[in-house]
Amino acid sequence: MIEKGKNRTKIYVALLMLLLCVGNAHPQSFRERAKKAFKKGQQYFNSQDYDEAFAEFNKTINLDPTFPDGYCGRGAVYEKRGSFEKAFVDFNKAVELKPDYAQALFNRGNMYRERNELELALKDFSDAIQCKPKYADAYRNRGVIYTMTDMPDKGILDFTKAIQIDPHFSEAYYCRGVTYYKMDNFDKAIFDLDRALNGSYKAADGYVYRGNAYYAKGQYRKALRDYNKALELDAANWAAYNGRANVYEYTGHYTQAIEDYSRTLQFKPQRGAAYRGRGLAHGKKGNVDDAISDLSLAIQIDPNDHEAYYNRGYGYTQQGKVDQAINDYSRVIEINPKDARAYNNRGMHYKERKEYDKAIADFTKAINLYPIENNHDHLVPYLNRADIYIQQGNYVDAISDYNEILKVHPFNIYVNILRIKAYILKK
């Protein structure tokens, strides 16, 4: 009995010593071990071995739950795995432990962007910049938020700052180029996208946007080259098919355009503009029924697509379906009251029906919206109105319309002949 008591005493003493040793262990030793685990985690993360990285970051947190880097690292792994809510929790914890932790603020800003909480994302990127004034990535990401919230000018300033910090920052050139493109500044867009694509940015979208800019400038061969390159990089890039289809349609390659619009719709079945484009190509090939079918689908997807209504109206005109054509041109005018073409075309149908007052009203509206100085095509509403005046025996007003045309186009033989005829009839 006595021996047992002694043994029990020895056990108690050993346990007490162990507890004392643990209790007296210096916290710094745990922090140092946590730092080593974190560095190993970083190495695994950078080599894309995310499972091992996750294990090391977990070890970091277990060794020192107050060490913010562990949470930031583990959050980054969660982000790579697509577990954004778990990533957000870890980044939030890192910021809680270290409010001036620029990397954690930046990462949490990305999570806010994923959640579409753009004001909070903007704040986190701004705070990250305040903590680390030369943080090029934070300027780039804040610029993206500005463009997403209809502040492109601020976005341009941030992308420019990112480039000033890092002149080889290809993604910043890409973002600034895309923003310039959306602002219709196509020359600057092409310049920046050149810099991006000549650098490290090789994604298909860069070629698509540069192709779009070339297309907008009427440089169709360069646009086609870029769309083809984009499709080499990403055969499922619907925007490249759509852009190439636009080039084919505009340059008269209607069969190829129809094929590419169809490919676009395989990937993006709710893209009304692709139905509209395919409808235009069908119409130009003389397939009016197919054109009207596609344009109707475009309208079904977007009931405010005035271009689809306009072109379907033209298709109905070709089919002799006057009521449907008038309805579509009226819908165009309802959506876009400044569309002179719709007034002119509707006026043509009223003229055919001998509803001259309505026709004259529409041609007059088209004339007011469609200055003759801009293009020879703008003569049409004047000629149509003058023709009605001739039919009504109102030669004075007809001559007046011919005179307006000849002020701008004095050597137009056709209009000169019409005016001579009007003078003869007037006598």
C-alpha positions in Angstrom: 0.0 0.0 0.0 2.9 2.3 0.9 4.6 1.6 -2.4 1.5 2.4 -4.4 1.2 5.7 -2.6 4.8 6.5 -3.4 4.3 5.6 -7.1 1.2 7.8 -7.2 3.2 10.6 -5.7 5.9 10.2 -8.3 3.2 10.4 -11.1 1.7 13.6 -9.6 5.2 15.2 -9.4 6.0 14.2 -13.0 2.7 15.7 -14.2 3.2 18.8 -12.2 6.7 19.2 -13.8 5.3 18.7 -17.3 2.6 21.3 -16.7 5.1 23.7 -15.3 7.3 23.2 -18.4 4.4 23.8 -20.8 3.1 26.7 -18.8 6.6 28.3 -18.8 7.2 27.7 -22.5 8.0 31.1 -24.1 5.2 32.3 -26.5 7.9 33.5 -28.8 8.8 29.8 -29.6 5.3 29.2 -30.8 5.4 32.3 -33.0 8.7 31.3 -34.5 7.4 27.8 -35.2 4.2 29.4 -36.7 6.3 31.6 -38.9 8.3 28.6 -40.2 5.1 26.8 -41.0 3.7 29.8 -42.7 6.8 30.1 -44.9 6.5 26.5 -45.9 2.9 27.1 -46.7 3.9 30.0 -48.9 6.3 27.8 -50.8 3.7 25.2 -51.4 1.2 27.9 -52.4 3.5 29.4 -54.9 4.2 26.0 -56.5 0.4 25.5 -56.7 0.4 22.6 -54.2 -2.7 23.9 -52.4 -3.3 20.8 -50.2 0.1 21.0 -48.6 -0.2 24.8 -48.4 -3.5 24.4 -46.6 -2.0 21.9 -44.1 0.9 24.3 -43.3 -1.4 27.3 -42.9 -3.6 25.3 -40.6 -0.5 24.3 -38.6 0.4 28.0 -38.4 -3.0 28.9 -36.9 -2.9 26.0 -34.5 0.6 27.0 -33.3 -0.4 30.6 -32.9 -4.0 31.6 -33.3 -3.1 35.3 -33.0 -0.7 35.2 -36.0 -2.7 37.0 -38.8 -0.5 35.6 -41.7 -1.8 32.1 -41.1 -5.4 33.2 -41.7 -4.4 35.3 -44.7 -2.6 32.3 -46.2 -5.4 29.8 -45.5 -8.0 32.3 -46.9 -5.9 32.4 -50.1 -6.2 28.6 -50.4 -9.9 28.8 -49.8 -10.1 31.4 -52.5 -8.2 29.3 -55.0 -10.6 26.4 -54.2 -13.6 28.6 -54.8 -14.7 28.5 -51.2 -15.2 32.3 -51.0 -17.3 32.4 -47.8 -14.6 30.5 -45.9 -11.9 32.7 -47.5 -13.8 35.8 -46.4 -14.0 34.6 -42.8 -10.2 34.0 -42.7 -9.3 37.4 -44.4 -11.7 39.1 -42.0 -9.9 37.4 -39.0 -6.6 38.5 -40.4 -7.8 42.1 -40.6 -9.3 41.9 -37.1 -5.9 40.8 -35.7 -3.9 43.4 -37.8 -6.1 46.3 -39.0 -3.2 47.7 -41.2 -2.6 44.4 -42.9 -2.5 45.5 -46.6 -2.5 42.0 -48.1 -5.5 40.9 -46.0 -7.4 44.1 -46.8 -6.7 43.5 -50.5 -7.8 39.9 -50.3 -11.0 40.8 -48.4 -11.7 43.5 -51.0 -11.6 40.7 -53.6 -14.2 38.7 -51.6 -16.5 41.8 -51.3 -16.3 42.1 -55.1 -17.2 38.5 -55.5 -20.2 39.2 -53.3 -21.0 42.3 -55.3 -20.6 44.5 -52.2 -18.7 47.0 -54.3 -18.7 49.9 -51.7 -17.0 47.7 -49.2 -14.6 46.4 -51.8 -13.7 50.0 -52.7 -13.1 50.8 -49.0 -10.8 47.8 -48.5 -8.7 48.5 -51.6 -8.5 52.2 -50.5 -7.4 51.1 -47.0 -4.9 48.7 -48.5 -3.4 51.6 -50.5 -3.3 53.8 -47.4 -1.3 51.1 -45.6 0.9 50.4 -48.6 1.0 53.5 -50.9 2.9 51.6 -53.8 0.5 48.7 -53.9 0.0 48.5 -57.7 -2.4 45.5 -57.5 -4.7 47.5 -55.1 -4.8 50.5 -57.5 -5.6 48.1 -60.4 -8.4 46.4 -58.4 -9.8 49.7 -57.1 -9.8 51.0 -60.7 -11.9 47.9 -61.7 -14.5 48.8 -59.0 -14.6 52.4 -60.3 -15.4 51.1 -63.8 -18.0 48.8 -62.4 -19.7 51.7 -60.6 -19.8 54.0 -63.6 -16.8 56.0 -62.7 -14.5 55.3 -65.6 -12.4 58.4 -65.2 -11.4 57.4 -61.7 -10.7 54.0 -63.0 -8.3 55.4 -65.6 -6.5 57.4 -62.9 -6.0 54.2 -60.8 -4.9 52.1 -63.7 -2.4 54.8 -64.6 -1.1 54.9 -61.1 -0.6 51.2 -61.1 1.4 51.5 -64.3 3.5 54.3 -62.9 4.4 52.0 -59.9 5.0 49.1 -62.2 5.7 50.0 -65.8 5.5 46.3 -66.8 2.1 45.7 -65.2 0.4 44.1 -68.2 -3.0 43.6 -66.5 -3.2 47.3 -65.6 -2.6 48.1 -69.3 -5.3 45.6 -70.2 -7.8 47.1 -67.7 -7.1 50.7 -68.9 -7.3 49.6 -72.5 -10.7 48.0 -72.0 -11.9 51.1 -70.1 -10.8 53.3 -73.0 -12.6 51.0 -75.4 -15.8 51.3 -73.4 -15.4 55.1 -73.5 -15.1 55.0 -77.3 -11.5 56.1 -77.2 -10.3 53.4 -79.6 -6.8 54.7 -80.4 -5.9 54.7 -76.7 -7.5 51.4 -76.2 -5.4 49.8 -79.0 -2.2 51.4 -77.6 -2.8 49.9 -74.1 -4.0 46.5 -75.4 -0.8 46.4 -77.5 1.2 46.9 -74.4 -0.7 44.3 -72.5 -0.5 41.7 -75.2 3.2 42.4 -75.9 3.8 41.8 -72.1 2.6 39.0 -69.9 -1.2 39.3 -70.6 -2.0 36.6 -73.1 -5.7 35.9 -72.4 -8.1 35.7 -75.3 -10.2 38.6 -74.0 -7.3 41.0 -74.8 -7.4 40.0 -78.4 -11.2 40.3 -78.5 -11.2 43.8 -77.1 -8.4 44.9 -79.4 -10.4 43.3 -82.3 -13.5 45.2 -81.2 -11.5 48.5 -81.2 -10.1 47.8 -84.7 -13.6 46.9 -85.9 -14.9 50.2 -84.5 -12.2 52.0 -86.5 -13.1 50.2 -89.7 -9.8 48.2 -89.7 -11.5 44.9 -90.5 -8.4 42.8 -91.4 -6.7 43.6 -88.1 -10.0 42.9 -86.3 -10.3 39.5 -88.0 -6.7 38.7 -87.2 -7.3 39.4 -83.5 -10.6 37.4 -83.3 -8.8 34.4 -85.0 -6.0 34.6 -82.4 -8.5 34.8 -79.6 -10.2 31.6 -80.9 -6.8 29.9 -81.1 -6.4 30.6 -77.4 -10.0 29.8 -76.4 -12.1 27.9 -78.9 -15.2 28.5 -76.7 -14.9 32.3 -76.6 -18.3 33.5 -77.7 -17.3 37.1 -77.9 -14.6 36.3 -80.5 -17.1 34.4 -82.6 -19.5 37.3 -82.3 -16.9 39.9 -83.2 -15.7 37.8 -86.2 -19.4 37.4 -87.3 -19.7 41.2 -87.2 -16.7 41.6 -89.5 -18.0 39.0 -91.9 -21.5 40.5 -92.0 -20.1 44.0 -92.6 -17.7 42.9 -95.3 -20.4 40.9 -97.2 -19.4 37.4 -96.2 -22.9 36.5 -95.1 -22.5 32.7 -95.0 -19.5 32.9 -92.7 -21.3 35.5 -90.6 -24.3 33.2 -90.2 -22.0 30.4 -89.1 -20.3 32.5 -86.5 -23.5 34.0 -85.1 -24.8 30.5 -84.8 -21.6 29.5 -82.9 -22.1 32.5 -80.6 -25.6 31.4 -79.8 -24.4 27.9 -78.9 -22.4 29.4 -76.1 -24.7 32.4 -75.4 -28.3 31.4 -76.3 -29.8 34.5 -74.8 -27.7 37.0 -76.7 -30.3 38.9 -78.6 -27.7 40.9 -80.6 -26.4 37.6 -82.2 -29.9 36.8 -83.4 -30.2 40.3 -84.7 -26.9 40.0 -86.5 -27.7 36.6 -88.0 -31.1 38.0 -89.0 -29.3 40.9 -90.9 -27.0 38.4 -92.6 -30.0 36.2 -93.7 -31.8 39.3 -95.0 -28.8 40.4 -97.0 -28.6 36.9 -98.5 -32.3 37.3 -99.5 -33.6 34.8 -96.9 -36.3 37.2 -95.6 -38.3 34.6 -93.7 -35.2 33.5 -91.8 -34.3 37.1 -91.2 -37.7 37.9 -89.7 -37.6 34.7 -87.6 -34.2 35.7 -86.1 -35.2 39.3 -85.6 -38.3 38.2 -83.8 -36.2 36.1 -81.4 -34.0 39.1 -80.8 -37.0 41.2 -79.9 -38.4 38.4 -77.7 -35.1 38.5 -75.7 -34.9 42.3 -75.6 -38.3 44.1 -76.3 -36.4 47.4 -76.5 -34.0 46.4 -79.3 -35.0 49.2 -81.7 -32.5 48.0 -84.3 -34.2 44.6 -84.4 -37.6 46.3 -84.9 -36.2 48.5 -87.6 -34.7 45.6 -89.6 -37.8 43.4 -89.1 -39.9 46.3 -90.4 -37.7 46.4 -93.4 -38.2 42.7 -93.9 -42.0 43.1 -93.7 -41.7 45.9 -96.3 -39.9 43.4 -98.6 -42.7 41.0 -98.1 -45.4 43.6 -98.7 -46.7 43.3 -95.2 -47.4 47.0 -94.8 -49.3 47.0 -91.5 -46.6 44.9 -89.7 -43.9 47.2 -91.2 -45.7 50.3 -90.0 -46.1 48.8 -86.5 -42.4 48.0 -86.3 -41.3 51.4 -87.4 -43.7 53.0 -84.9 -42.2 50.8 -82.2 -38.7 52.0 -83.2 -39.9 55.6 -82.9 -41.4 54.9 -79.5 -38.1 53.4 -78.2 -35.9 55.9 -80.0 -37.7 59.1 -81.1 -34.6 60.4 -82.8 -34.4 57.5 -85.4 -34.9 59.4 -88.7 -34.8 56.2 -90.7 -37.9 54.9 -89.0 -39.8 58.1 -89.7 -38.7 58.1 -93.4 -39.6 54.4 -93.9 -43.0 54.7 -92.2 -43.6 57.8 -94.3 -43.0 55.8 -97.4 -45.8 53.4 -96.4 -48.2 56.2 -95.6 -47.3 57.7 -99.1 -48.1 54.4 -100.8 -51.4 54.4 -99.0 -51.9 58.0 -100.1 -52.1 59.1 -96.5 -50.2 62.2 -97.5 -50.6 64.3 -94.3 -49.1 61.5 -92.2 -46.4 60.9 -94.8 -45.4 64.6 -95.0 -45.3 64.7 -91.2 -43.0 61.8 -91.0 -40.7 63.0 -93.8 -40.6 66.5 -92.1 -39.6 64.8 -88.9 -36.9 62.8 -90.6 -35.5 66.0 -92.3 -35.3 67.7 -89.0 -33.5 64.8 -87.4 -31.4 63.9 -90.4 -29.3 67.0 -91.5 -28.7 66.9 -95.3 -25.1 68.1 -94.8 -24.0 64.9 -93.2 -24.5 62.4 -96.0 -25.9 61.9 -99.5 -28.3 59.4 -98.1 -30.0 62.2 -96.2 -31.5 63.5 -99.4 -34.1 60.8 -99.3 -36.7 62.4 -97.0 -36.5 65.7 -99.0 -37.0 63.7 -102.3 -39.9 61.8 -100.7 -41.7 64.9 -99.4 -41.1 66.7 -102.7 -42.6 63.8 -104.6 -45.8 64.1 -102.5 -45.9 67.9 -103.2 -45.7 67.1 -106.9 -48.5 64.6 -106.7 -50.6 67.3 -104.8 -49.8 69.9 -107.4 -47.8 71.9 -104.8 -44.9 72.7 -107.1 -43.7 75.6 -105.0 -42.9 73.5 -102.0 -41.5 70.7 -104.2 -39.1 73.2 -105.7 -38.2 74.5 -102.3 -37.2 71.0 -101.2 -35.1 70.5 -104.4 -33.4 73.8 -103.7 -32.5 72.7 -100.1 -30.8 69.6 -101.6 -29.0 71.6 -104.3 -27.6 74.1 -101.7 -25.5 71.3 -100.4 -25.2 69.1 -103.5 -25.4 71.6 -106.4 -24.1 69.1 -109.0 -26.6 66.4 -108.3 -27.9 65.8 -111.9 -30.9 63.8 -110.8 -32.2 66.5 -108.5 -31.5 69.2 -111.0 -33.6 67.4 -113.6 -36.5 67.0 -111.0 -36.4 70.7 -110.3 -36.5 71.6 -114.0 -39.6 69.3 -114.3 -41.2 71.0 -111.3 -40.7 74.4 -112.9 -42.2 73.2 -116.2 -45.2 71.8 -114.3 -45.6 75.0 -112.3 -46.0 77.0 -115.6 
